[in-house]
Amino acid sequence: MKNQEIRNTVAELQDLYAAQDVLKAQITEREQAIKDELDAREIETLDLGNVIIRWTSQVADRLSTKDVREYLKSMNVLDNFIKTVYSKRFSIA
């Protein structure tokens, strides 16, 4: 691929990224409108016949990795479990 082809492809990607941002904002806006309506009606489920919308509360127990990391570090154990991982990252600036 020649540099000009790469420039053209990057320009197309930037346009697509911009369109994606607009679409994500529109999706978020519409989802929030539905969530607000369900909250206003004080319901968690709405059956519209062809689609069921759920906006439910959930409770979860999660491990605080920050606290675990600090605890293991204070016990001088953390270094035994750290490994270096290599990866590649693609970005356009």
Sequence and secondary structure as in RCSB ss.txt:
>XXXX:A:sequence
MKNQEIRNTVAELQDLYAAQDVLKAQITEREQAIKDELDAREIETLDLGNVIIRWTSQVADRLSTKDVREYLKSM
NVLDNFIKTVYSKRFSIA
>XXXX:A:secstr
  HHHHHHHHHHHHHHHHHHHHHHHHHHHHHHHHHHHHHHHT SEEE SS EEE          HHHHHHHHHHT
T GGGG            
